[in-house]
Amino acid sequence: MLGRNLISLLGVFSLSLCLIGTPASAQSTGPQKGDVIRGAEAYEALCTGCHEIDANKVGPLHRGLIGRRVGSAEGFKYSDALASSKLVWDAALLDAWLTDPEKAIKGQRMNVRINKPETRANLIAYLSTQKAKS
C-alpha cells in the first residue's frame, strides 16, 4: 500500500516538474518573435501585389499599421466590416488576421492567408518597424 502511494506521489511530482519546466513559448498562443530582414523579404514577395508601405493600392497602405484603428487608413475604401471595426492593429490581431482574415474579422475582403507561423512572425516584425510619419 505504501509502495503504491509513493509511486502515485512520484507520478504527480514528475508531472508537476514537466508542467513547470515547459517553456513559456510553448504555452503562449500569440505570435512568435520574428526577423525584420526576413519579414521585409516576405513582404516584398507576398504583399506588394496588393499593398505598399506608403500608398494605397488594391489594399491599404501599411505604414503605421501597428497601433492604427482597423479600417482607418486615409483614402482607402474599406469593407463595411473593417470600416466599422473598433479594433486596433497589434501583433496578436495581425497574426490572427494573417492566419485567417475572415475568421479574424467577418465580412472583410482580403482572402490571402499566411500559413507558416514563422512567416507571419517575420511579416509582423517588419511591419512593426514601419512607424507612422509624424
N, C-alpha and C positions, 0 to 999 in steps of 0.2 A: 504494500500500500504506500509506504513512504517512498519507494522507488518510483512509482507512477506519478506521485505528486511532484517529486523532484524533477522528473522528466518533463511534466507539464509546465512547471515553473520555468525550467530552462528554455522550453519552446517559446513561451511568452516573452522571456527576456531576449532571446535571439531575434524574434520578430520586432520587438521594440528597437533593438540596435539597428536592424535593417531600415526601419522607417526613419529613425533619427539620422542615419547615415545617407539617406537619399539626397542627392544634390538638389539645391533649390531650382536649378534649371529643369530638372526632371519633374518637379512639382508644379512649375509655372505653366500657365496656359497662354500667356501673352507672347508677343513676337520676340524672337531671339535677337541678339546683338548682330548687326550687320557690318559689312565692309563698304565704306563710301566709294572706293575706286571701282569695285565690282558692281556696286549699285549704279554708278554713272554709266558703266558699260551696259548693264542690263536695261537701264532707262533708254539709252540710245537704240538698243536692239528691239526692245519690246514696246516702248511707249510713244516714240516720236512719230509713228504713223498717224497718231491722233492728237498728241499733246506736244506742247513746247513749254519750256520753263517760263518764258516771258511773253507769250502770246496765246490767245485763244485760237484753236483750230476746230477740228471735229469735236474735241473735248476741251475743257477749260485749261487755262494756264496753271502751272504748278508752283510758281514762285510764291512763297508764303503759305503754302498749303497747310503745314502743321501749325495748329493754333487758329486757323481760319474756320469760320462757321461753314458747314456744308452748304453747297448751293449758293455761294455768295461772291464768286469771282466776278468782278465788274465786267459788263459787256457780254457775258455768256448766257445763252438761253437754256436754262436747265429744265429737266422734267419737273412736273408739279411736286413729285415726291421729294426731290432734292431741294427745290426752291422753298418748300415749306418746312424743311427739317430744322430742328433747333440743335442738332448735334454739332460738335466741333471736332475737326480732324486732329487726332493724336495717333501715336504709334499703334495702339491696340485697335482703334477703329479702322485705320488704314490697312492693318493686317487682315482684319475680318473682311473688309471691302475687297482687297486683292484676292482673298481666298474665294469669295463668292459674293459679288456685288448685290445680287438680288436678295440673298439671304440677309445681308447687312442692312440694306435699305430697300424695301419693297417698292417697286414702281420706277426704279431708276432705268437708264438706257444703256449703260455700259455692260457689255456681255463678254468681257475678257476676264479670265481667271489666271492667276499665277499659282500653279500647284505646288511648287517647291518652297518650303518654309525658308530655306537659305536665300533664295532669290528674292522673296518678299522682304526678308530682313535687310538685304543689301539695298533694295529699292527704297525702303523706309529710311535707312541710314543716309542715303544720298539726298532724298527729298528733305530730310531734316536739316541739311546744310543750306538749302535754298531759301534763305530768310527773305521776308518781305522787304521791299525797298522803303527806306524812310523818307 
